Amino acid sequence: MSAGAPTQHRVVFDFEIDFSNGGGLQGQGFRLDIEGDAIDDAALADYIVRDLRLLMVGEVRILDKRIIREAHKRVGT
């Protein structure tokens, strides 16, 4: 973390995504910057689908979710 970088919240989680046309996607230890210090599973599922630009998504399961404090890594969106 660079000097002077603000510490903010990130969510670290595992996920499983099923696609409506078959197949799936899994992620472990995935990190996303969030506003505030909490995010519910439904909002997180929507966020990951949008962030990865996924289509034909069926079910999304959020697993082992935890909030951490560290500087955001993403530069602009």
LUMLUMDREN-2810 file (N, C-alpha, C; in Angstrom, 1 decimal):
<atoms>
<atom><aa>M</aa><ch>A</ch><at>N</at><xx>0.9</xx><yy>-1.2</yy><zz>0.0</zz></atom>
<atom><aa>M</aa><ch>A</ch><at>CA</at><xx>0.0</xx><yy>0.0</yy><zz>0.0</zz></atom>
<atom><aa>M</aa><ch>A</ch><at>C</at><xx>0.9</xx><yy>1.2</yy><zz>0.0</zz></atom>
<atom><aa>S</aa><ch>A</ch><at>N</at><xx>0.7</xx><yy>2.2</yy><zz>-0.9</zz></atom>
<atom><aa>S</aa><ch>A</ch><at>CA</at><xx>1.5</xx><yy>3.3</yy><zz>-1.0</zz></atom>
<atom><aa>S</aa><ch>A</ch><at>C</at><xx>1.1</xx><yy>4.3</yy><zz>0.1</zz></atom>
<atom><aa>A</aa><ch>A</ch><at>N</at><xx>2.1</xx><yy>5.2</yy><zz>0.5</zz></atom>
<atom><aa>A</aa><ch>A</ch><at>CA</at><xx>1.9</xx><yy>6.1</yy><zz>1.5</zz></atom>
<atom><aa>A</aa><ch>A</ch><at>C</at><xx>0.8</xx><yy>7.1</yy><zz>1.1</zz></atom>
<atom><aa>G</aa><ch>A</ch><at>N</at><xx>-0.1</xx><yy>7.4</yy><zz>2.0</zz></atom>
<atom><aa>G</aa><ch>A</ch><at>CA</at><xx>-1.2</xx><yy>8.3</yy><zz>1.8</zz></atom>
<atom><aa>G</aa><ch>A</ch><at>C</at><xx>-2.4</xx><yy>7.7</yy><zz>1.0</zz></atom>
<atom><aa>A</aa><ch>A</ch><at>N</at><xx>-2.3</xx><yy>6.4</yy><zz>0.6</zz></atom>
<atom><aa>A</aa><ch>A</ch><at>CA</at><xx>-3.4</xx><yy>5.7</yy><zz>0.0</zz></atom>
<atom><aa>A</aa><ch>A</ch><at>C</at><xx>-4.5</xx><yy>5.5</yy><zz>1.0</zz></atom>
<atom><aa>P</aa><ch>A</ch><at>N</at><xx>-5.8</xx><yy>5.9</yy><zz>0.7</zz></atom>
<atom><aa>P</aa><ch>A</ch><at>CA</at><xx>-6.8</xx><yy>5.7</yy><zz>1.7</zz></atom>
<atom><aa>P</aa><ch>A</ch><at>C</at><xx>-7.2</xx><yy>4.2</yy><zz>1.8</zz></atom>
<atom><aa>T</aa><ch>A</ch><at>N</at><xx>-7.5</xx><yy>3.8</yy><zz>3.0</zz></atom>
<atom><aa>T</aa><ch>A</ch><at>CA</at><xx>-7.9</xx><yy>2.4</yy><zz>3.2</zz></atom>
<atom><aa>T</aa><ch>A</ch><at>C</at><xx>-9.4</xx><yy>2.4</yy><zz>3.1</zz></atom>
<atom><aa>Q</aa><ch>A</ch><at>N</at><xx>-9.9</xx><yy>1.5</yy><zz>2.2</zz></atom>
<atom><aa>Q</aa><ch>A</ch><at>CA</at><xx>-11.3</xx><yy>1.4</yy><zz>1.9</zz></atom>
<atom><aa>Q</aa><ch>A</ch><at>C</at><xx>-11.7</xx><yy>-0.1</yy><zz>2.0</zz></atom>
<atom><aa>H</aa><ch>A</ch><at>N</at><xx>-12.9</xx><yy>-0.3</yy><zz>1.7</zz></atom>
<atom><aa>H</aa><ch>A</ch><at>CA</at><xx>-13.5</xx><yy>-1.7</yy><zz>1.9</zz></atom>
<atom><aa>H</aa><ch>A</ch><at>C</at><xx>-13.5</xx><yy>-2.5</yy><zz>0.6</zz></atom>
<atom><aa>R</aa><ch>A</ch><at>N</at><xx>-13.1</xx><yy>-3.7</yy><zz>0.7</zz></atom>
<atom><aa>R</aa><ch>A</ch><at>CA</at><xx>-13.2</xx><yy>-4.7</yy><zz>-0.4</zz></atom>
<atom><aa>R</aa><ch>A</ch><at>C</at><xx>-13.9</xx><yy>-5.9</yy><zz>0.1</zz></atom>
<atom><aa>V</aa><ch>A</ch><at>N</at><xx>-14.6</xx><yy>-6.6</yy><zz>-0.7</zz></atom>
<atom><aa>V</aa><ch>A</ch><at>CA</at><xx>-15.2</xx><yy>-7.9</yy><zz>-0.4</zz></atom>
<atom><aa>V</aa><ch>A</ch><at>C</at><xx>-14.3</xx><yy>-9.0</yy><zz>-1.0</zz></atom>
<atom><aa>V</aa><ch>A</ch><at>N</at><xx>-14.0</xx><yy>-10.0</yy><zz>-0.2</zz></atom>
<atom><aa>V</aa><ch>A</ch><at>CA</at><xx>-13.3</xx><yy>-11.2</yy><zz>-0.7</zz></atom>
<atom><aa>V</aa><ch>A</ch><at>C</at><xx>-14.2</xx><yy>-12.4</yy><zz>-0.6</zz></atom>
<atom><aa>F</aa><ch>A</ch><at>N</at><xx>-14.4</xx><yy>-13.1</yy><zz>-1.7</zz></atom>
<atom><aa>F</aa><ch>A</ch><at>CA</at><xx>-15.4</xx><yy>-14.2</yy><zz>-1.6</zz></atom>
<atom><aa>F</aa><ch>A</ch><at>C</at><xx>-15.1</xx><yy>-15.3</yy><zz>-2.7</zz></atom>
<atom><aa>D</aa><ch>A</ch><at>N</at><xx>-15.7</xx><yy>-16.4</yy><zz>-2.5</zz></atom>
<atom><aa>D</aa><ch>A</ch><at>CA</at><xx>-15.8</xx><yy>-17.5</yy><zz>-3.5</zz></atom>
<atom><aa>D</aa><ch>A</ch><at>C</at><xx>-17.1</xx><yy>-17.4</yy><zz>-4.2</zz></atom>
<atom><aa>F</aa><ch>A</ch><at>N</at><xx>-17.2</xx><yy>-17.9</yy><zz>-5.4</zz></atom>
<atom><aa>F</aa><ch>A</ch><at>CA</at><xx>-18.5</xx><yy>-17.9</yy><zz>-6.1</zz></atom>
<atom><aa>F</aa><ch>A</ch><at>C</at><xx>-18.6</xx><yy>-19.1</yy><zz>-7.0</zz></atom>
<atom><aa>E</aa><ch>A</ch><at>N</at><xx>-19.9</xx><yy>-19.4</yy><zz>-7.3</zz></atom>
<atom><aa>E</aa><ch>A</ch><at>CA</at><xx>-20.2</xx><yy>-20.4</yy><zz>-8.3</zz></atom>
<atom><aa>E</aa><ch>A</ch><at>C</at><xx>-21.3</xx><yy>-19.8</yy><zz>-9.2</zz></atom>
<atom><aa>I</aa><ch>A</ch><at>N</at><xx>-21.2</xx><yy>-19.9</yy><zz>-10.5</zz></atom>
<atom><aa>I</aa><ch>A</ch><at>CA</at><xx>-22.2</xx><yy>-19.4</yy><zz>-11.4</zz></atom>
<atom><aa>I</aa><ch>A</ch><at>C</at><xx>-22.6</xx><yy>-20.5</yy><zz>-12.3</zz></atom>
<atom><aa>D</aa><ch>A</ch><at>N</at><xx>-23.9</xx><yy>-20.7</yy><zz>-12.4</zz></atom>
<atom><aa>D</aa><ch>A</ch><at>CA</at><xx>-24.4</xx><yy>-21.7</yy><zz>-13.4</zz></atom>
<atom><aa>D</aa><ch>A</ch><at>C</at><xx>-25.0</xx><yy>-20.9</yy><zz>-14.6</zz></atom>
<atom><aa>F</aa><ch>A</ch><at>N</at><xx>-24.7</xx><yy>-21.3</yy><zz>-15.8</zz></atom>
<atom><aa>F</aa><ch>A</ch><at>CA</at><xx>-25.3</xx><yy>-20.6</yy><zz>-17.0</zz></atom>
<atom><aa>F</aa><ch>A</ch><at>C</at><xx>-26.5</xx><yy>-21.4</yy><zz>-17.4</zz></atom>
<atom><aa>S</aa><ch>A</ch><at>N</at><xx>-27.5</xx><yy>-20.6</yy><zz>-17.9</zz></atom>
<atom><aa>S</aa><ch>A</ch><at>CA</at><xx>-28.8</xx><yy>-21.2</yy><zz>-18.3</zz></atom>
<atom><aa>S</aa><ch>A</ch><at>C</at><xx>-28.7</xx><yy>-22.1</yy><zz>-19.6</zz></atom>
<atom><aa>N</aa><ch>A</ch><at>N</at><xx>-27.6</xx><yy>-21.9</yy><zz>-20.3</zz></atom>
<atom><aa>N</aa><ch>A</ch><at>CA</at><xx>-27.4</xx><yy>-22.7</yy><zz>-21.5</zz></atom>
<atom><aa>N</aa><ch>A</ch><at>C</at><xx>-26.3</xx><yy>-23.8</yy><zz>-21.3</zz></atom>
<atom><aa>G</aa><ch>A</ch><at>N</at><xx>-26.0</xx><yy>-24.1</yy><zz>-20.0</zz></atom>
<atom><aa>G</aa><ch>A</ch><at>CA</at><xx>-25.1</xx><yy>-25.1</yy><zz>-19.6</zz></atom>
<atom><aa>G</aa><ch>A</ch><at>C</at><xx>-23.8</xx><yy>-24.6</yy><zz>-19.2</zz></atom>
<atom><aa>G</aa><ch>A</ch><at>N</at><xx>-23.1</xx><yy>-25.4</yy><zz>-18.4</zz></atom>
<atom><aa>G</aa><ch>A</ch><at>CA</at><xx>-21.7</xx><yy>-25.0</yy><zz>-18.0</zz></atom>
<atom><aa>G</aa><ch>A</ch><at>C</at><xx>-21.8</xx><yy>-24.1</yy><zz>-16.7</zz></atom>
<atom><aa>G</aa><ch>A</ch><at>N</at><xx>-20.6</xx><yy>-23.7</yy><zz>-16.3</zz></atom>
<atom><aa>G</aa><ch>A</ch><at>CA</at><xx>-20.5</xx><yy>-22.9</yy><zz>-15.1</zz></atom>
<atom><aa>G</aa><ch>A</ch><at>C</at><xx>-19.2</xx><yy>-22.2</yy><zz>-15.0</zz></atom>
<atom><aa>L</aa><ch>A</ch><at>N</at><xx>-19.1</xx><yy>-21.4</yy><zz>-13.9</zz></atom>
<atom><aa>L</aa><ch>A</ch><at>CA</at><xx>-17.8</xx><yy>-20.7</yy><zz>-13.6</zz></atom>
<atom><aa>L</aa><ch>A</ch><at>C</at><xx>-17.7</xx><yy>-20.6</yy><zz>-12.1</zz></atom>
<atom><aa>Q</aa><ch>A</ch><at>N</at><xx>-16.4</xx><yy>-20.8</yy><zz>-11.7</zz></atom>
<atom><aa>Q</aa><ch>A</ch><at>CA</at><xx>-16.2</xx><yy>-20.7</yy><zz>-10.2</zz></atom>
<atom><aa>Q</aa><ch>A</ch><at>C</at><xx>-15.0</xx><yy>-19.8</yy><zz>-10.0</zz></atom>
<atom><aa>G</aa><ch>A</ch><at>N</at><xx>-15.0</xx><yy>-19.1</yy><zz>-8.9</zz></atom>
<atom><aa>G</aa><ch>A</ch><at>CA</at><xx>-13.9</xx><yy>-18.2</yy><zz>-8.5</zz></atom>
<atom><aa>G</aa><ch>A</ch><at>C</at><xx>-13.6</xx><yy>-18.4</yy><zz>-7.0</zz></atom>
<atom><aa>Q</aa><ch>A</ch><at>N</at><xx>-12.4</xx><yy>-18.3</yy><zz>-6.7</zz></atom>
<atom><aa>Q</aa><ch>A</ch><at>CA</at><xx>-12.0</xx><yy>-18.5</yy><zz>-5.3</zz></atom>
<atom><aa>Q</aa><ch>A</ch><at>C</at><xx>-11.1</xx><yy>-17.2</yy><zz>-4.9</zz></atom>
<atom><aa>G</aa><ch>A</ch><at>N</at><xx>-11.4</xx><yy>-16.7</yy><zz>-3.8</zz></atom>
<atom><aa>G</aa><ch>A</ch><at>CA</at><xx>-10.6</xx><yy>-15.5</yy><zz>-3.3</zz></atom>
<atom><aa>G</aa><ch>A</ch><at>C</at><xx>-10.8</xx><yy>-14.3</yy><zz>-4.2</zz></atom>
<atom><aa>F</aa><ch>A</ch><at>N</at><xx>-11.9</xx><yy>-14.2</yy><zz>-4.9</zz></atom>
<atom><aa>F</aa><ch>A</ch><at>CA</at><xx>-12.2</xx><yy>-13.1</yy><zz>-5.8</zz></atom>
<atom><aa>F</aa><ch>A</ch><at>C</at><xx>-12.3</xx><yy>-11.8</yy><zz>-4.9</zz></atom>
<atom><aa>R</aa><ch>A</ch><at>N</at><xx>-11.8</xx><yy>-10.7</yy><zz>-5.4</zz></atom>
<atom><aa>R</aa><ch>A</ch><at>CA</at><xx>-11.9</xx><yy>-9.4</yy><zz>-4.6</zz></atom>
<atom><aa>R</aa><ch>A</ch><at>C</at><xx>-12.5</xx><yy>-8.3</yy><zz>-5.5</zz></atom>
<atom><aa>L</aa><ch>A</ch><at>N</at><xx>-13.4</xx><yy>-7.6</yy><zz>-4.9</zz></atom>
<atom><aa>L</aa><ch>A</ch><at>CA</at><xx>-14.1</xx><yy>-6.4</yy><zz>-5.5</zz></atom>
<atom><aa>L</aa><ch>A</ch><at>C</at><xx>-14.1</xx><yy>-5.3</yy><zz>-4.5</zz></atom>
<atom><aa>D</aa><ch>A</ch><at>N</at><xx>-13.8</xx><yy>-4.1</yy><zz>-5.1</zz></atom>
<atom><aa>D</aa><ch>A</ch><at>CA</at><xx>-14.0</xx><yy>-2.9</yy><zz>-4.3</zz></atom>
<atom><aa>D</aa><ch>A</ch><at>C</at><xx>-15.5</xx><yy>-2.6</yy><zz>-4.0</zz></atom>
<atom><aa>I</aa><ch>A</ch><at>N</at><xx>-15.8</xx><yy>-2.2</yy><zz>-2.8</zz></atom>
<atom><aa>I</aa><ch>A</ch><at>CA</at><xx>-17.2</xx><yy>-1.9</yy><zz>-2.5</zz></atom>
<atom><aa>I</aa><ch>A</ch><at>C</at><xx>-17.3</xx><yy>-0.5</yy><zz>-1.8</zz></atom>
<atom><aa>E</aa><ch>A</ch><at>N</at><xx>-18.5</xx><yy>0.1</yy><zz>-2.0</zz></atom>
<atom><aa>E</aa><ch>A</ch><at>CA</at><xx>-18.8</xx><yy>1.3</yy><zz>-1.2</zz></atom>
<atom><aa>E</aa><ch>A</ch><at>C</at><xx>-19.3</xx><yy>0.9</yy><zz>0.2</zz></atom>
<atom><aa>G</aa><ch>A</ch><at>N</at><xx>-18.8</xx><yy>1.5</yy><zz>1.2</zz></atom>
<atom><aa>G</aa><ch>A</ch><at>CA</at><xx>-19.3</xx><yy>1.1</yy><zz>2.5</zz></atom>
<atom><aa>G</aa><ch>A</ch><at>C</at><xx>-18.6</xx><yy>-0.1</yy><zz>3.1</zz></atom>
<atom><aa>D</aa><ch>A</ch><at>N</at><xx>-19.2</xx><yy>-0.6</yy><zz>4.2</zz></atom>
<atom><aa>D</aa><ch>A</ch><at>CA</at><xx>-18.6</xx><yy>-1.8</yy><zz>4.8</zz></atom>
<atom><aa>D</aa><ch>A</ch><at>C</at><xx>-19.4</xx><yy>-3.0</yy><zz>4.8</zz></atom>
<atom><aa>A</aa><ch>A</ch><at>N</at><xx>-20.4</xx><yy>-3.1</yy><zz>3.9</zz></atom>
<atom><aa>A</aa><ch>A</ch><at>CA</at><xx>-21.2</xx><yy>-4.3</yy><zz>3.8</zz></atom>
<atom><aa>A</aa><ch>A</ch><at>C</at><xx>-21.8</xx><yy>-4.4</yy><zz>2.4</zz></atom>
<atom><aa>I</aa><ch>A</ch><at>N</at><xx>-22.2</xx><yy>-5.6</yy><zz>2.0</zz></atom>
<atom><aa>I</aa><ch>A</ch><at>CA</at><xx>-22.9</xx><yy>-5.8</yy><zz>0.7</zz></atom>
<atom><aa>I</aa><ch>A</ch><at>C</at><xx>-23.6</xx><yy>-7.1</yy><zz>0.9</zz></atom>
<atom><aa>D</aa><ch>A</ch><at>N</at><xx>-24.9</xx><yy>-7.2</yy><zz>0.5</zz></atom>
<atom><aa>D</aa><ch>A</ch><at>CA</at><xx>-25.6</xx><yy>-8.4</yy><zz>0.6</zz></atom>
<atom><aa>D</aa><ch>A</ch><at>C</at><xx>-25.3</xx><yy>-9.3</yy><zz>-0.6</zz></atom>
<atom><aa>D</aa><ch>A</ch><at>N</at><xx>-25.6</xx><yy>-10.6</yy><zz>-0.4</zz></atom>
<atom><aa>D</aa><ch>A</ch><at>CA</at><xx>-25.3</xx><yy>-11.6</yy><zz>-1.4</zz></atom>
<atom><aa>D</aa><ch>A</ch><at>C</at><xx>-25.9</xx><yy>-11.3</yy><zz>-2.8</zz></atom>
<atom><aa>A</aa><ch>A</ch><at>N</at><xx>-27.2</xx><yy>-10.9</yy><zz>-2.8</zz></atom>
<atom><aa>A</aa><ch>A</ch><at>CA</at><xx>-27.9</xx><yy>-10.6</yy><zz>-4.1</zz></atom>
<atom><aa>A</aa><ch>A</ch><at>C</at><xx>-27.2</xx><yy>-9.4</yy><zz>-4.8</zz></atom>
<atom><aa>A</aa><ch>A</ch><at>N</at><xx>-26.9</xx><yy>-8.4</yy><zz>-4.1</zz></atom>
<atom><aa>A</aa><ch>A</ch><at>CA</at><xx>-26.2</xx><yy>-7.2</yy><zz>-4.7</zz></atom>
<atom><aa>A</aa><ch>A</ch><at>C</at><xx>-24.8</xx><yy>-7.7</yy><zz>-5.2</zz></atom>
<atom><aa>L</aa><ch>A</ch><at>N</at><xx>-24.1</xx><yy>-8.5</yy><zz>-4.4</zz></atom>
<atom><aa>L</aa><ch>A</ch><at>CA</at><xx>-22.8</xx><yy>-9.0</yy><zz>-4.8</zz></atom>
<atom><aa>L</aa><ch>A</ch><at>C</at><xx>-22.9</xx><yy>-9.8</yy><zz>-6.1</zz></atom>
<atom><aa>A</aa><ch>A</ch><at>N</at><xx>-23.9</xx><yy>-10.7</yy><zz>-6.1</zz></atom>
<atom><aa>A</aa><ch>A</ch><at>CA</at><xx>-24.1</xx><yy>-11.5</yy><zz>-7.3</zz></atom>
<atom><aa>A</aa><ch>A</ch><at>C</at><xx>-24.3</xx><yy>-10.7</yy><zz>-8.6</zz></atom>
<atom><aa>D</aa><ch>A</ch><at>N</at><xx>-25.2</xx><yy>-9.6</yy><zz>-8.4</zz></atom>
<atom><aa>D</aa><ch>A</ch><at>CA</at><xx>-25.4</xx><yy>-8.7</yy><zz>-9.6</zz></atom>
<atom><aa>D</aa><ch>A</ch><at>C</at><xx>-24.2</xx><yy>-8.0</yy><zz>-10.0</zz></atom>
<atom><aa>Y</aa><ch>A</ch><at>N</at><xx>-23.4</xx><yy>-7.6</yy><zz>-9.0</zz></atom>
<atom><aa>Y</aa><ch>A</ch><at>CA</at><xx>-22.1</xx><yy>-6.9</yy><zz>-9.3</zz></atom>
<atom><aa>Y</aa><ch>A</ch><at>C</at><xx>-21.1</xx><yy>-7.7</yy><zz>-10.0</zz></atom>
<atom><aa>I</aa><ch>A</ch><at>N</at><xx>-21.0</xx><yy>-9.0</yy><zz>-9.6</zz></atom>
<atom><aa>I</aa><ch>A</ch><at>CA</at><xx>-20.0</xx><yy>-9.8</yy><zz>-10.3</zz></atom>
<atom><aa>I</aa><ch>A</ch><at>C</at><xx>-20.4</xx><yy>-10.2</yy><zz>-11.7</zz></atom>
<atom><aa>V</aa><ch>A</ch><at>N</at><xx>-21.7</xx><yy>-10.4</yy><zz>-11.9</zz></atom>
<atom><aa>V</aa><ch>A</ch><at>CA</at><xx>-22.2</xx><yy>-10.6</yy><zz>-13.3</zz></atom>
<atom><aa>V</aa><ch>A</ch><at>C</at><xx>-22.0</xx><yy>-9.4</yy><zz>-14.2</zz></atom>
<atom><aa>R</aa><ch>A</ch><at>N</at><xx>-22.3</xx><yy>-8.2</yy><zz>-13.7</zz></atom>
<atom><aa>R</aa><ch>A</ch><at>CA</at><xx>-22.0</xx><yy>-7.0</yy><zz>-14.5</zz></atom>
<atom><aa>R</aa><ch>A</ch><at>C</at><xx>-20.6</xx><yy>-6.8</yy><zz>-14.7</zz></atom>
<atom><aa>D</aa><ch>A</ch><at>N</at><xx>-19.7</xx><yy>-6.9</yy><zz>-13.6</zz></atom>
<atom><aa>D</aa><ch>A</ch><at>CA</at><xx>-18.3</xx><yy>-6.6</yy><zz>-13.7</zz></atom>
<atom><aa>D</aa><ch>A</ch><at>C</at><xx>-17.6</xx><yy>-7.6</yy><zz>-14.7</zz></atom>
<atom><aa>L</aa><ch>A</ch><at>N</at><xx>-18.1</xx><yy>-8.8</yy><zz>-14.8</zz></atom>
<atom><aa>L</aa><ch>A</ch><at>CA</at><xx>-17.5</xx><yy>-9.8</yy><zz>-15.7</zz></atom>
<atom><aa>L</aa><ch>A</ch><at>C</at><xx>-18.2</xx><yy>-9.8</yy><zz>-17.1</zz></atom>
<atom><aa>R</aa><ch>A</ch><at>N</at><xx>-19.3</xx><yy>-9.0</yy><zz>-17.2</zz></atom>
<atom><aa>R</aa><ch>A</ch><at>CA</at><xx>-20.1</xx><yy>-8.9</yy><zz>-18.4</zz></atom>
<atom><aa>R</aa><ch>A</ch><at>C</at><xx>-20.6</xx><yy>-10.3</yy><zz>-18.9</zz></atom>
<atom><aa>L</aa><ch>A</ch><at>N</at><xx>-21.1</xx><yy>-11.0</yy><zz>-17.9</zz></atom>
<atom><aa>L</aa><ch>A</ch><at>CA</at><xx>-21.6</xx><yy>-12.4</yy><zz>-18.2</zz></atom>
<atom><aa>L</aa><ch>A</ch><at>C</at><xx>-23.0</xx><yy>-12.3</yy><zz>-18.8</zz></atom>
<atom><aa>L</aa><ch>A</ch><at>N</at><xx>-23.3</xx><yy>-13.3</yy><zz>-19.7</zz></atom>
<atom><aa>L</aa><ch>A</ch><at>CA</at><xx>-24.7</xx><yy>-13.4</yy><zz>-20.3</zz></atom>
<atom><aa>L</aa><ch>A</ch><at>C</at><xx>-25.2</xx><yy>-14.8</yy><zz>-19.9</zz></atom>
<atom><aa>M</aa><ch>A</ch><at>N</at><xx>-26.5</xx><yy>-14.9</yy><zz>-20.0</zz></atom>
<atom><aa>M</aa><ch>A</ch><at>CA</at><xx>-27.2</xx><yy>-16.2</yy><zz>-19.9</zz></atom>
<atom><aa>M</aa><ch>A</ch><at>C</at><xx>-26.9</xx><yy>-16.8</yy><zz>-18.5</zz></atom>
<atom><aa>V</aa><ch>A</ch><at>N</at><xx>-26.9</xx><yy>-16.0</yy><zz>-17.5</zz></atom>
<atom><aa>V</aa><ch>A</ch><at>CA</at><xx>-26.6</xx><yy>-16.4</yy><zz>-16.1</zz></atom>
<atom><aa>V</aa><ch>A</ch><at>C</at><xx>-27.8</xx><yy>-17.0</yy><zz>-15.5</zz></atom>
<atom><aa>G</aa><ch>A</ch><at>N</at><xx>-27.7</xx><yy>-18.2</yy><zz>-14.9</zz></atom>
<atom><aa>G</aa><ch>A</ch><at>CA</at><xx>-28.7</xx><yy>-18.8</yy><zz>-14.2</zz></atom>
<atom><aa>G</aa><ch>A</ch><at>C</at><xx>-28.6</xx><yy>-18.5</yy><zz>-12.7</zz></atom>
<atom><aa>E</aa><ch>A</ch><at>N</at><xx>-28.1</xx><yy>-19.4</yy><zz>-11.9</zz></atom>
<atom><aa>E</aa><ch>A</ch><at>CA</at><xx>-28.0</xx><yy>-19.2</yy><zz>-10.5</zz></atom>
<atom><aa>E</aa><ch>A</ch><at>C</at><xx>-26.6</xx><yy>-18.8</yy><zz>-10.1</zz></atom>
<atom><aa>V</aa><ch>A</ch><at>N</at><xx>-26.5</xx><yy>-17.9</yy><zz>-9.2</zz></atom>
<atom><aa>V</aa><ch>A</ch><at>CA</at><xx>-25.2</xx><yy>-17.4</yy><zz>-8.6</zz></atom>
<atom><aa>V</aa><ch>A</ch><at>C</at><xx>-25.2</xx><yy>-17.7</yy><zz>-7.1</zz></atom>
<atom><aa>R</aa><ch>A</ch><at>N</at><xx>-24.1</xx><yy>-18.4</yy><zz>-6.7</zz></atom>
<atom><aa>R</aa><ch>A</ch><at>CA</at><xx>-24.0</xx><yy>-18.7</yy><zz>-5.3</zz></atom>
<atom><aa>R</aa><ch>A</ch><at>C</at><xx>-22.7</xx><yy>-18.0</yy><zz>-4.8</zz></atom>
<atom><aa>I</aa><ch>A</ch><at>N</at><xx>-22.9</xx><yy>-17.2</yy><zz>-3.7</zz></atom>
<atom><aa>I</aa><ch>A</ch><at>CA</at><xx>-21.8</xx><yy>-16.5</yy><zz>-3.0</zz></atom>
<atom><aa>I</aa><ch>A</ch><at>C</at><xx>-21.4</xx><yy>-17.3</yy><zz>-1.8</zz></atom>
<atom><aa>L</aa><ch>A</ch><at>N</at><xx>-20.1</xx><yy>-17.6</yy><zz>-1.7</zz></atom>
<atom><aa>L</aa><ch>A</ch><at>CA</at><xx>-19.6</xx><yy>-18.5</yy><zz>-0.6</zz></atom>
<atom><aa>L</aa><ch>A</ch><at>C</at><xx>-18.4</xx><yy>-17.8</yy><zz>0.1</zz></atom>
<atom><aa>D</aa><ch>A</ch><at>N</at><xx>-18.3</xx><yy>-18.0</yy><zz>1.4</zz></atom>
<atom><aa>D</aa><ch>A</ch><at>CA</at><xx>-17.1</xx><yy>-17.6</yy><zz>2.2</zz></atom>
<atom><aa>D</aa><ch>A</ch><at>C</at><xx>-16.8</xx><yy>-16.1</yy><zz>2.0</zz></atom>
<atom><aa>K</aa><ch>A</ch><at>N</at><xx>-17.9</xx><yy>-15.2</yy><zz>2.1</zz></atom>
<atom><aa>K</aa><ch>A</ch><at>CA</at><xx>-17.7</xx><yy>-13.8</yy><zz>1.9</zz></atom>
<atom><aa>K</aa><ch>A</ch><at>C</at><xx>-17.2</xx><yy>-13.1</yy><zz>3.2</zz></atom>
<atom><aa>R</aa><ch>A</ch><at>N</at><xx>-16.2</xx><yy>-12.2</yy><zz>3.0</zz></atom>
<atom><aa>R</aa><ch>A</ch><at>CA</at><xx>-15.7</xx><yy>-11.4</yy><zz>4.1</zz></atom>
<atom><aa>R</aa><ch>A</ch><at>C</at><xx>-15.3</xx><yy>-10.0</yy><zz>3.6</zz></atom>
<atom><aa>I</aa><ch>A</ch><at>N</at><xx>-15.5</xx><yy>-9.1</yy><zz>4.5</zz></atom>
<atom><aa>I</aa><ch>A</ch><at>CA</at><xx>-15.1</xx><yy>-7.7</yy><zz>4.1</zz></atom>
<atom><aa>I</aa><ch>A</ch><at>C</at><xx>-13.7</xx><yy>-7.4</yy><zz>4.7</zz></atom>
<atom><aa>I</aa><ch>A</ch><at>N</at><xx>-12.8</xx><yy>-6.8</yy><zz>3.9</zz></atom>
<atom><aa>I</aa><ch>A</ch><at>CA</at><xx>-11.5</xx><yy>-6.4</yy><zz>4.4</zz></atom>
<atom><aa>I</aa><ch>A</ch><at>C</at><xx>-11.3</xx><yy>-4.9</yy><zz>4.2</zz></atom>
<atom><aa>R</aa><ch>A</ch><at>N</at><xx>-10.4</xx><yy>-4.3</yy><zz>4.9</zz></atom>
<atom><aa>R</aa><ch>A</ch><at>CA</at><xx>-10.0</xx><yy>-2.9</yy><zz>4.7</zz></atom>
<atom><aa>R</aa><ch>A</ch><at>C</at><xx>-8.6</xx><yy>-2.9</yy><zz>4.0</zz></atom>
<atom><aa>E</aa><ch>A</ch><at>N</at><xx>-8.6</xx><yy>-2.3</yy><zz>2.8</zz></atom>
<atom><aa>E</aa><ch>A</ch><at>CA</at><xx>-7.3</xx><yy>-2.1</yy><zz>2.2</zz></atom>
<atom><aa>E</aa><ch>A</ch><at>C</at><xx>-7.5</xx><yy>-1.1</yy><zz>1.0</zz></atom>
<atom><aa>A</aa><ch>A</ch><at>N</at><xx>-6.5</xx><yy>-0.6</yy><zz>0.5</zz></atom>
<atom><aa>A</aa><ch>A</ch><at>CA</at><xx>-6.6</xx><yy>0.4</yy><zz>-0.6</zz></atom>
<atom><aa>A</aa><ch>A</ch><at>C</at><xx>-7.2</xx><yy>-0.2</yy><zz>-1.8</zz></atom>
<atom><aa>H</aa><ch>A</ch><at>N</at><xx>-8.1</xx><yy>0.5</yy><zz>-2.5</zz></atom>
<atom><aa>H</aa><ch>A</ch><at>CA</at><xx>-8.7</xx><yy>0.0</yy><zz>-3.7</zz></atom>
<atom><aa>H</aa><ch>A</ch><at>C</at><xx>-7.6</xx><yy>-0.1</yy><zz>-4.8</zz></atom>
<atom><aa>K</aa><ch>A</ch><at>N</at><xx>-7.6</xx><yy>-1.1</yy><zz>-5.6</zz></atom>
<atom><aa>K</aa><ch>A</ch><at>CA</at><xx>-6.6</xx><yy>-1.4</yy><zz>-6.6</zz></atom>
<atom><aa>K</aa><ch>A</ch><at>C</at><xx>-7.0</xx><yy>-0.9</yy><zz>-8.0</zz></atom>
<atom><aa>R</aa><ch>A</ch><at>N</at><xx>-8.3</xx><yy>-0.8</yy><zz>-8.3</zz></atom>
<atom><aa>R</aa><ch>A</ch><at>CA</at><xx>-8.8</xx><yy>-0.4</yy><zz>-9.6</zz></atom>
<atom><aa>R</aa><ch>A</ch><at>C</at><xx>-8.6</xx><yy>1.0</yy><zz>-9.8</zz></atom>
<atom><aa>V</aa><ch>A</ch><at>N</at><xx>-8.1</xx><yy>1.4</yy><zz>-11.0</zz></atom>
<atom><aa>V</aa><ch>A</ch><at>CA</at><xx>-7.9</xx><yy>2.8</yy><zz>-11.4</zz></atom>
<atom><aa>V</aa><ch>A</ch><at>C</at><xx>-9.0</xx><yy>3.1</yy><zz>-12.4</zz></atom>
<atom><aa>G</aa><ch>A</ch><at>N</at><xx>-10.0</xx><yy>3.9</yy><zz>-12.0</zz></atom>
<atom><aa>G</aa><ch>A</ch><at>CA</at><xx>-11.0</xx><yy>4.3</yy><zz>-13.0</zz></atom>
<atom><aa>G</aa><ch>A</ch><at>C</at><xx>-11.9</xx><yy>3.1</yy><zz>-13.4</zz></atom>
<atom><aa>T</aa><ch>A</ch><at>N</at><xx>-13.1</xx><yy>3.4</yy><zz>-13.9</zz></atom>
<atom><aa>T</aa><ch>A</ch><at>CA</at><xx>-14.0</xx><yy>2.3</yy><zz>-14.4</zz></atom>
<atom><aa>T</aa><ch>A</ch><at>C</at><xx>-14.7</xx><yy>2.8</yy><zz>-15.6</zz></atom>
</atoms>
